[in-house]
Amino acid sequence: MTDQHSERDYRRAASAMRAIKIVDSIRRQARTFTHTDPSTAIIRQRTRMEKSLAKWLRYYMKDAFALQFGSDHLAAIAKLETAIRRGGMFALAMPRGAGKTTICRAAALFAVLTGARAYVLFIAATQTDAEAAVEFIRHQLLENEVLAKHYPHVAVYVQAGEDKANRAKFQLSTDGKSTGLRWSKSGLTLPAGISDKGKSGYPSDGAIIEASGLTGSIRGKARDGRGKVIRPDLVVMDDCQTRESAESPSQCAARERIISGDIMALAGPRKKIACAAVSTIIKKGDLADRLLDRKLHPEFSGSTYQLIHAWPAAQETLWQQYAELYKSGLADGDTREAFDYYRAHRAEMDAGAEVSWPARIRKGEISALQTAENLFIEMGREAFMAELMQTPIDICGSQYELTPEMVMQHAVNIPRLHLPELTTVFVGSIDINRAGLHYCLAGFDQSMTGHAPLYGKHPQRGDLWEANAPELQRKQAIFHGLKTVCDQIAATAFMRGTQRIQPSLILVDLGFEALLVHRFCNSAAYPFKVLPSAGRAAHKYFIKRDALIGRPYEGCHVQKSDNGPYLIFNADHFRETMQRAFLADPGAPGGFTLHAAPDKYHVTFAEHVTAEKLTNKYETDQGVRWEWRHQPGAAWDLGDAASGCWTSAAASGLSTSGTPTPPRAPARRRRPTGITVLPL
């Protein structure tokens, strides 16, 4: 075979190969970076600063920490430094606006630059909030001139990437190997294997900072690096709750379980995680409040810091007069009179006061105490005490105080699906809405002391029907759901001692789809009666004698309609009765208990039961009135199902007074009059 290529072709091919190599060499040179270590004097200064986190923060991040730290800042920073250097777990609550988030982010950078930690996991309430920490750290490495001067082995390579992830990924060191620099929205890996004139091996080599929302994918985090698997060795948690989650006991409990379970095991089977949780308490019993409670979480050594350590002696006198002048000035747009009043009486008004951050003085104001007092006036007492003093107060008074914790304390040592021996009436109730069918079953004795062997939701996950579903699809979902729940109740083996027992009456809420519920109940064939029910506010509850079926019961009665019989009840009366049952001791007459379950199992039920607060109750000419306040964002469906059990028990003849409602007397027959009525 003869060679078809000429010598000219070979020369062209060789030239092209040389050009490719030249281009590749130029490109490699463009991607190759090196740095020069700082002078001996700078290294000595850097080493001196690294001995104190507080000094390091003020020196390297002057713009972020322009004001002198207060005593509480120094105490909190000292605990952060302890966690970074020696490990341990700490929970800190600091006032809103005290710079805790910036301190946390800067402390994470300190931990990796000094080599104290190799893998820092920064956790916030949401993924977006957590990613802001990575952005802050990258911004400091890109633009902070002092950091670049003292830590060139990191800053030079970050700046060379020009804030582009691809440039960082393909970056090379002088030996032609990758620098290892990586970044994304959720993470940053520092360079490794770089050198200056033969010197290599920096404390920060390959260190990782990663961000995650608390409810994101935290379990089992690990990264390959330095020839081995690296697990997080420091977790910094910054405000790991939202206002919405703080208002929800079930969400607080879920986040608490993530911290106790997933986060505490991040370091691996043989190592204890170092963790610092910094937050602001929003309301009593929220996630921050629980982590700070040394009885609930002694492992966190919780500490709380407040804006004002001691209120001035003149708080109720001179400061009250100042408040009136300041509020009047705010309305008029001129607060000079209030400021002049403070200047004239400052010595007396400052006496006895102690603020945690003397440098926190807003522009135009005279002292940190005046700034604090102005914030107190502007924010209002409730917000100020929660956000700046870490001692939230209940903003709404109520007729009685019922908390989810009090409800959960009513779980007793009776297995699920079992009823007390004294049970005489076994009933239930089903509440309907798009979120699902919420149901509750309860057994009562003659004193109307109740016990719930079962409650739940269908479907267990997701909604009963999709949003914007066609009417027919919605109705089919409700009918099928009712059948499924009632089938399950009928097939469940409820036990009273050694005897199997079936419920006698199940009420079904008809407020959502009245005709459909009537149709289902009229066609139902179960060993228990299924009856539609409708709740009315007390002032709207009354009995139509011409439609009444049988004798009225306590707070309820059966009434006829074109679609069939249904039960009408005083919803206010039975909601209060249900809630007050949890104020009694477990097992006390008129009280209510829940079946045995693992810890926190009843959180959702308890949250629903307490979602509505009785704020007022009074007599009127038309009878008793109730006023309720609904907890913002809270669900109450299981609470409605639970109060429906009391209604169902009353419709079975029981009374909250402990005296059974007497059965209705048989109708008296009239004597024949001698007139015969012929059928039509």
C-alpha positions in Angstrom: 0.0 0.0 0.0 1.4 3.3 -1.0 1.4 6.4 1.2 -1.2 8.8 -0.2 0.0 11.8 1.9 2.6 14.1 0.6 5.5 15.6 2.6 3.6 18.9 2.6 0.6 17.2 4.3 2.9 16.0 7.1 4.4 19.4 7.6 0.9 20.9 7.9 -0.1 18.3 10.4 3.1 18.9 12.5 2.5 22.6 12.4 -1.1 22.2 13.6 0.1 20.0 16.5 2.6 22.6 17.5 -0.1 25.2 17.4 -2.4 23.1 19.5 0.4 22.6 22.1 1.2 26.3 22.1 -2.4 27.2 22.6 -2.7 24.6 25.4 0.5 25.9 27.0 -0.9 29.5 26.9 -4.2 28.4 28.3 -2.4 26.5 31.1 -0.3 29.5 31.9 -3.4 31.7 32.0 -4.9 29.3 34.5 -1.8 28.9 36.6 -1.5 31.1 39.7 1.0 31.5 42.5 1.3 33.6 45.6 3.9 35.2 47.8 3.9 34.6 51.5 3.7 37.7 53.6 6.7 39.1 55.4 7.9 37.8 58.8 6.5 40.9 60.5 3.0 40.3 59.1 3.1 36.6 59.9 4.0 37.5 63.5 1.1 40.0 63.6 -1.3 37.4 62.1 -0.3 34.8 64.7 -0.8 37.4 67.5 -4.3 38.2 66.2 -5.3 34.5 65.8 -4.9 34.1 69.5 -8.2 36.0 70.1 -11.3 35.7 68.0 -12.6 39.0 69.3 -9.4 40.8 68.3 -9.3 38.9 65.0 -12.8 40.1 64.1 -12.1 43.7 64.9 -8.8 43.8 63.0 -9.6 41.9 59.9 -13.2 43.0 59.5 -13.3 46.6 60.5 -16.1 47.5 58.2 -18.4 44.8 59.6 -17.5 45.5 63.3 -16.9 49.2 63.3 -18.4 49.6 66.9 -16.6 48.4 70.0 -18.0 45.1 71.3 -20.1 45.2 74.4 -19.6 42.9 77.4 -22.3 40.5 76.1 -20.6 40.4 72.7 -17.3 39.4 74.3 -18.9 36.7 76.4 -20.7 35.3 73.3 -17.6 35.4 71.2 -15.6 33.7 73.9 -18.0 30.8 73.8 -17.8 30.6 70.0 -14.1 30.6 70.3 -14.2 27.8 72.8 -16.4 25.7 70.5 -14.0 26.4 67.6 -10.7 25.6 69.4 -11.7 23.0 72.0 -15.1 21.7 71.0 -18.2 21.7 73.1 -21.8 22.8 72.5 -23.2 26.2 73.3 -26.6 27.9 72.8 -26.7 31.7 72.9 -29.6 34.1 72.6 -28.7 37.7 71.6 -30.8 40.7 70.9 -32.0 41.4 67.4 -29.6 43.8 65.6 -26.6 42.9 67.9 -24.6 41.5 64.9 -24.9 37.9 65.9 -25.3 36.7 62.3 -22.2 38.6 61.1 -20.2 37.3 64.1 -21.3 33.7 63.2 -20.3 34.0 59.6 -16.9 35.7 60.4 -16.2 33.0 63.1 -16.7 30.3 60.5 -14.1 31.9 58.3 -11.8 32.3 61.3 -12.1 28.6 62.0 -11.0 27.4 58.6 -8.3 30.1 57.9 -6.6 29.3 61.2 -6.8 25.6 60.7 -8.8 25.1 63.9 -11.6 23.3 61.9 -11.5 21.4 58.6 -15.2 21.3 57.7 -17.6 23.9 59.0 -21.3 23.4 58.4 -23.3 26.7 58.6 -27.0 26.1 59.2 -29.8 28.6 59.1 -33.6 28.5 59.1 -33.7 28.3 55.3 -31.3 27.3 52.6 -31.4 30.9 51.3 -30.4 32.3 54.7 -27.6 29.7 55.0 -26.2 30.5 51.5 -26.0 34.1 52.4 -23.2 33.1 54.8 -21.1 31.5 52.0 -21.7 34.7 50.0 -20.5 36.8 52.9 -17.3 34.7 53.3 -16.5 34.7 49.6 -17.1 38.5 49.5 -14.5 39.0 52.3 -11.9 36.8 50.5 -12.5 38.7 47.2 -12.5 42.3 48.5 -11.0 42.5 52.0 -7.5 44.0 51.5 -6.3 43.2 55.0 -7.3 39.5 54.7 -5.6 39.3 51.2 -2.4 40.8 52.7 -2.3 38.4 55.6 -3.7 35.2 54.0 -2.5 35.4 50.4 -2.4 31.5 50.2 -6.2 31.7 50.1 -7.1 35.2 48.9 -4.9 35.2 45.8 -6.6 32.1 44.4 -10.1 33.2 45.3 -9.5 36.6 43.7 -8.0 35.0 40.6 -11.2 33.2 40.1 -12.9 36.6 39.5 -16.0 35.3 41.3 -16.7 32.7 38.6 -17.1 29.1 39.7 -15.7 27.7 36.4 -12.5 29.7 36.7 -12.0 28.4 40.2 -12.6 24.8 39.1 -10.0 24.8 36.4 -7.4 26.8 38.3 -3.8 25.4 38.4 -0.9 25.8 40.8 2.7 26.2 39.7 3.2 22.4 39.6 0.4 22.0 37.1 -2.0 20.5 39.5 -5.5 21.8 40.4 -5.5 24.2 43.4 -8.6 22.5 44.7 -10.5 25.7 45.0 -14.3 25.2 44.6 -17.3 27.3 45.3 -21.0 27.3 44.7 -24.0 29.0 46.2 -24.0 26.4 49.0 -20.3 25.8 49.6 -16.7 26.8 49.4 -13.5 24.6 49.4 -10.2 26.4 50.0 -7.1 25.8 48.0 -4.7 22.9 48.9 -1.3 21.8 47.7 -0.1 25.3 46.7 3.3 26.6 47.6 5.5 29.6 47.7 9.2 28.9 46.9 9.0 25.3 48.0 7.0 26.0 51.1 3.7 24.3 51.3 1.2 22.9 53.8 -1.0 25.7 55.1 -3.4 25.2 58.0 -6.4 26.1 55.8 -5.5 23.6 53.0 -8.7 22.0 51.6 -10.9 23.4 54.4 -14.6 23.3 53.6 -17.4 25.7 54.5 -20.9 24.4 53.6 -24.3 25.9 54.0 -27.6 24.2 54.6 -31.2 25.0 55.8 -32.1 23.2 59.0 -34.8 21.2 57.2 -32.6 20.4 54.2 -30.4 17.3 53.6 -28.2 17.4 56.6 -28.1 13.7 57.6 -24.8 11.9 56.8 -22.9 14.8 55.3 -19.3 13.9 54.3 -16.8 15.0 51.7 -13.7 13.5 50.1 -10.6 15.5 50.8 -7.0 15.3 51.9 -7.0 11.6 50.9 -9.8 10.7 53.3 -13.4 11.2 54.1 -14.0 14.4 56.0 -17.1 14.9 58.1 -18.2 18.2 59.6 -16.3 19.0 62.8 -18.0 22.3 63.6 -21.6 23.3 63.2 -22.6 26.9 63.4 -26.4 27.4 63.7 -27.7 30.9 63.2 -31.4 31.6 63.9 -32.6 28.2 62.9 -36.3 29.1 63.1 -38.7 31.3 61.2 -41.5 33.3 62.8 -43.9 30.8 61.3 -42.1 27.8 62.8 -41.7 29.5 66.1 -45.5 29.8 66.3 -46.0 26.1 65.7 -45.2 23.6 68.5 -45.1 20.8 66.0 -42.6 22.6 63.7 -40.5 23.5 66.8 -40.5 19.8 67.9 -39.5 18.7 64.4 -36.6 21.1 64.2 -35.6 20.1 67.7 -35.5 16.4 66.6 -33.3 17.3 63.6 -30.8 19.0 65.9 -30.8 16.2 68.5 -30.7 13.5 66.0 -29.2 14.4 62.6 -26.8 17.3 63.6 -25.4 15.7 66.8 -24.3 12.6 64.8 -22.6 14.5 61.9 -19.1 14.1 63.2 -19.3 10.3 62.9 -19.5 7.4 65.3 -16.3 8.1 67.3 -16.2 11.9 67.5 -18.3 14.4 69.3 -19.5 17.4 67.2 -18.6 20.9 68.1 -21.7 23.1 67.9 -22.7 26.7 68.5 -26.3 27.7 68.2 -26.9 31.5 68.2 -30.5 32.7 68.0 -33.2 35.2 69.2 -36.2 34.0 71.2 -39.4 34.8 69.4 -42.0 33.3 71.8 -42.1 31.2 74.9 -41.5 27.5 74.1 -40.1 28.1 70.6 -37.0 26.3 69.4 -34.5 28.9 70.7 -36.2 28.9 74.1 -36.0 25.1 74.3 -32.4 24.9 73.4 -31.5 27.5 76.0 -33.4 25.7 78.7 -30.6 23.9 80.6 -33.1 21.4 82.1 -34.3 20.3 78.6 -30.9 20.6 76.9 -28.1 20.6 79.5 -25.7 19.7 76.7 -26.0 23.2 75.2 -25.1 25.2 78.3 -27.6 27.9 77.2 -26.9 31.6 77.9 -29.2 34.5 77.3 -28.0 38.1 76.7 -30.2 41.2 76.9 -30.0 44.7 75.6 -30.6 46.2 79.0 -29.0 44.6 82.0 -30.6 46.9 84.6 -33.5 49.4 84.0 -33.0 53.0 85.3 -34.5 53.9 88.6 -36.6 56.6 86.9 -38.1 54.2 84.4 -41.7 54.8 85.8 -41.3 58.5 86.3 -38.9 60.6 84.2 -38.7 58.1 81.4 -42.6 58.0 81.3 -42.6 61.7 80.8 -39.9 61.4 78.1 -42.0 58.7 76.4 -45.0 61.0 76.1 -42.8 63.8 74.6 -41.0 61.4 72.2 -44.3 59.9 70.9 -45.7 63.3 70.4 -42.6 64.4 68.6 -42.7 61.3 66.4 -46.2 62.2 65.3 -45.2 65.8 64.5 -41.8 64.9 63.0 -39.8 66.8 65.6 -38.4 65.0 68.6 -36.2 67.9 69.8 -38.4 68.6 72.9 -37.9 65.0 74.1 -34.1 65.2 73.5 -33.9 68.5 75.3 -35.8 66.9 78.3 -33.3 64.0 78.4 -30.3 66.4 78.3 -31.7 68.4 81.2 -32.4 65.4 83.3 -29.8 62.9 82.0 -28.0 62.3 85.3 -31.3 61.3 87.1 -32.6 59.3 84.1 -29.3 57.3 83.7 -29.1 56.5 87.3 -29.2 52.7 88.0 -29.2 51.8 84.3 -26.8 49.3 82.7 -26.8 48.6 79.0 -25.0 45.6 77.4 -23.7 47.5 74.4 -22.6 51.1 75.2 -21.6 51.7 71.6 -25.0 51.0 70.2 -26.1 54.7 69.7 -28.2 55.6 66.7 -27.3 58.6 64.7 -28.4 61.8 66.4 -29.1 60.1 69.8 -27.2 60.9 72.9 -26.5 57.6 74.7 -27.0 53.8 74.3 -29.7 54.0 77.1 -31.6 56.6 75.1 -31.4 54.4 72.0 -32.7 51.5 74.0 -35.6 53.5 75.5 -36.5 54.9 72.0 -36.6 51.4 70.6 -38.8 50.4 73.5 -41.2 53.2 72.6 -41.1 52.5 68.8 -41.4 48.7 68.9 -43.8 48.4 71.8 -43.4 46.4 75.0 -44.2 43.0 73.5 -41.8 43.2 70.6 -39.1 44.8 72.6 -39.2 42.2 75.3 -39.1 39.4 72.8 -36.6 40.7 70.2 -34.2 42.7 72.5 -34.6 41.3 76.0 -35.2 37.6 75.1 -38.2 37.4 77.5 -41.3 37.2 75.3 -44.6 37.8 77.0 -48.1 36.5 76.0 -49.7 39.4 74.2 -53.2 38.1 74.6 -54.9 37.4 77.9 -57.3 34.5 78.1 -59.9 33.0 80.4 -57.5 30.1 81.2 -54.1 29.2 80.0 -53.9 25.9 78.1 -50.6 25.0 76.4 -49.6 22.1 74.1 -47.3 20.8 76.9 -50.3 20.6 79.3 -52.3 18.6 76.7 -49.4 16.2 76.1 -49.1 15.5 79.8 -52.5 13.8 79.6 -51.0 10.7 77.8 -51.5 7.8 80.2 -50.4 4.2 80.3 -53.4 2.8 78.4 -52.4 1.2 75.0 -53.6 2.6 71.8 -57.1 1.2 70.8 -57.9 0.3 74.4 -60.5 2.0 76.6 -60.8 2.3 80.4 -63.0 -0.3 82.2 -65.5 2.3 83.3 -66.3 3.4 79.7 -70.0 3.4 79.1 -70.3 5.5 75.9 -67.9 5.1 72.9 -68.3 7.7 70.2 -66.4 9.7 67.6 -66.3 12.7 65.2 -65.0 13.4 61.7 -64.0 16.9 60.5 -63.8 17.7 56.8 -61.7 20.1 54.8 -59.2 20.0 51.9 -56.4 19.3 54.3 -58.0 15.9 55.0 -60.5 14.1 57.2 -59.5 14.6 60.8 -61.1 12.1 63.1 -61.1 11.4 66.9 -62.7 8.6 68.9 -63.3 8.8 72.6 -64.8 6.7 75.4 -66.6 8.3 78.3 -67.9 7.2 81.7 -71.0 8.4 83.4 -69.2 11.5 84.8 -68.2 12.4 81.2 -64.5 11.6 81.9 -63.1 10.8 78.5 -60.2 8.9 76.9 -59.0 8.9 73.3 -57.8 5.5 72.1 -57.4 6.7 68.5 -57.3 9.9 66.4 -55.8 10.7 63.0 -56.0 12.1 59.5 -56.9 10.7 56.1 -54.9 10.7 54.0 -51.9 10.6 56.3 -49.9 12.7 53.9 -51.0 15.3 51.5 -54.4 16.8 50.9 -57.8 15.1 50.4 -58.1 16.7 47.0 -55.9 18.9 44.9 -56.2 22.7 44.8 -58.5 23.9 42.1 -59.9 20.4 41.6 -63.2 20.1 39.7 -66.3 19.9 41.9 -67.0 16.3 41.0 -63.5 15.2 41.8 -63.7 17.0 45.2 -67.0 15.3 46.0 -65.7 11.9 45.0 -62.6 12.4 47.2 -64.8 13.4 50.3 -67.2 10.5 49.8 -64.4 7.9 49.3 -62.5 9.4 52.2 -65.5 9.1 54.5 -66.0 5.5 53.4 -62.4 4.7 54.0 -62.3 6.2 57.5 -65.6 4.5 58.6 -64.5 1.2 57.1 -61.3 1.4 59.1 -63.1 2.3 62.3 -65.5 -0.6 61.8 -62.6 -3.0 61.2 -60.5 -1.9 64.1 -60.5 -4.0 67.3 -61.1 -1.6 70.1 -60.9 -3.2 73.5 -62.5 -2.5 76.9 -60.6 -4.8 79.2 -61.0 -8.2 77.5 -64.1 -7.2 75.6 -64.2 -5.9 72.1 -66.3 -2.7 71.8 -67.6 -0.8 68.8 -68.5 3.0 68.8 -72.2 3.7 68.9 -72.2 7.1 67.2 -69.9 8.9 64.7 -70.7 12.5 63.9 -69.7 13.9 60.5 -69.2 17.6 59.9 -71.6 18.8 57.2 -70.3 22.4 57.1 -68.3 21.8 53.9 -70.5 19.6 51.7 -73.9 19.3 53.4 -75.8 17.4 50.7 -72.9 15.0 50.1 -72.5 14.2 53.9 -76.3 13.6 54.2 -76.1 11.2 51.2 -73.2 9.3 52.8 -74.8 9.1 56.2 -78.2 8.1 54.8 -76.6 5.2 52.9 -74.1 4.2 55.6 -74.4 0.6 56.8 -72.0 0.2 59.8 -72.4 -1.3 63.3 -72.5 2.3 64.6 -74.7 5.2 63.7 -73.3 7.8 61.3 -75.0 11.2 61.7 -74.4 14.6 60.1 -73.6 17.5 62.5 -73.4 21.2 62.3 -71.8 23.5 64.9 -73.2 26.9 65.7 -71.8 29.8 67.7 -73.6 30.1 71.0 -75.6 33.2 70.0 -76.7 31.5 66.8 -77.7 28.2 68.4 -81.4 27.7 69.0 -84.0 25.0 68.7 -86.7 25.0 66.1 -89.5 23.2 67.9 -91.3 22.4 64.7 -88.2 20.6 63.3 -87.0 19.0 66.6 -86.7 15.3 66.6 -86.9 13.8 70.1 -85.8 15.5 73.3 -83.0 18.1 73.3 -79.7 17.1 74.9 -77.1 19.3 76.7 -76.0 21.8 74.1 -77.3 19.9 71.1 -80.4 18.4 69.5 -81.4 16.4 66.4 -83.3 18.3 63.8 -85.0 17.2 60.6 -84.4 18.6 57.2 -85.3 17.9 53.5 -82.1 15.9 53.3 -82.6 13.9 56.5 -81.9 14.3 60.2 -78.8 16.0 61.5 -77.4 17.1 64.9 -77.0 20.8 65.7 -74.8 21.8 68.6 -73.4 24.8 70.5 -69.8 24.8 69.2 -68.6 27.4 71.8 -69.9 25.3 74.7 -68.3 22.0 73.6 -65.0 23.7 72.6 -64.6 25.2 76.0 -65.6 21.9 77.7 -63.0 20.0 75.6 -60.2 22.4 76.4 -61.1 22.6 80.2 -60.9 18.8 80.3 -57.1 19.2 79.8 -56.8 21.6 82.7 -57.9 18.9 85.1 -55.4 16.3 86.4 -55.2 13.2 84.1 -58.0 10.8 85.1 -59.9 13.4 87.2 -63.7 13.5 86.8 -64.6 15.5 83.7 -61.0 15.3 82.4 -59.6 13.7 79.3 -56.6 11.4 78.6 -54.8 10.2 75.5 -53.5 6.8 74.7 -49.9 5.8 75.5 -47.4 6.9 72.8 -43.7 7.7 72.3 -42.4 11.1 73.4 -43.7 14.0 71.2 -46.2 11.7 69.4 -49.1 13.9 70.6 -47.5 17.3 69.6 -49.7 17.8 66.5 -52.9 16.9 68.4 -52.0 19.2 71.3 -51.2 22.1 68.9 -54.6 21.7 67.2 -56.4 21.5 70.6 -54.8 24.8 71.8 -55.0 26.7 68.4 -58.0 28.7 69.6 -57.8 30.7 72.8 -60.9 31.8 74.8 -60.4 35.5 75.3 -63.7 36.5 76.8 -67.0 34.9 78.1 -69.9 36.9 79.4 -73.7 37.0 79.9 -76.1 38.8 77.6 -79.8 39.1 77.3 -79.7 36.3 74.7 -77.4 34.1 76.9 -73.7 33.4 77.3 -71.3 34.7 74.6 -67.8 33.3 73.9 -65.0 35.2 72.1 -62.1 33.2 70.7 -58.8 34.2 69.2 -57.2 31.9 66.6 -53.4 31.4 66.8 -52.0 32.8 63.5 -51.0 30.1 61.0 -52.1 27.2 63.3 -54.5 24.4 62.3 -57.3 23.3 64.6 -58.9 20.4 62.7 -58.1 17.7 65.3 -59.4 20.1 68.0 -62.7 20.3 66.2 -62.8 16.5 65.9 -62.0 16.2 69.7 -64.7 18.6 70.7 -67.1 16.7 68.4 -66.5 13.7 70.7 -68.0 15.6 73.6 -71.0 16.6 71.4 -71.4 13.0 70.4 -71.3 11.9 74.0 -73.9 14.5 74.9 -76.1 13.2 72.0 -75.8 9.8 73.6 -77.3 11.0 76.8 -74.3 12.1 78.9 -74.0 15.5 80.5 -71.0 17.6 81.6 -72.7 17.9 85.0 -72.3 14.2 85.5 -76.0 13.7 85.4 -77.2 11.7 82.4 -79.9 13.3 80.3 -83.1 11.3 80.9 -84.4 9.4 77.9 -87.4 10.9 76.2 -90.8 9.7 77.4 -92.8 7.6 74.9 -95.4 9.6 73.1 -98.8 9.5 74.8 -101.5 7.9 72.6 -104.7 9.8 72.2 -108.0 8.0 72.7 -110.2 7.4 69.6 -112.7 10.2 69.0 -115.0 8.1 67.0 -114.0 9.8 63.8 -112.4 7.6 61.2 -109.9 9.1 58.9 -109.8 7.3 55.6 -106.6 7.0 53.6 -106.4 9.2 50.5 
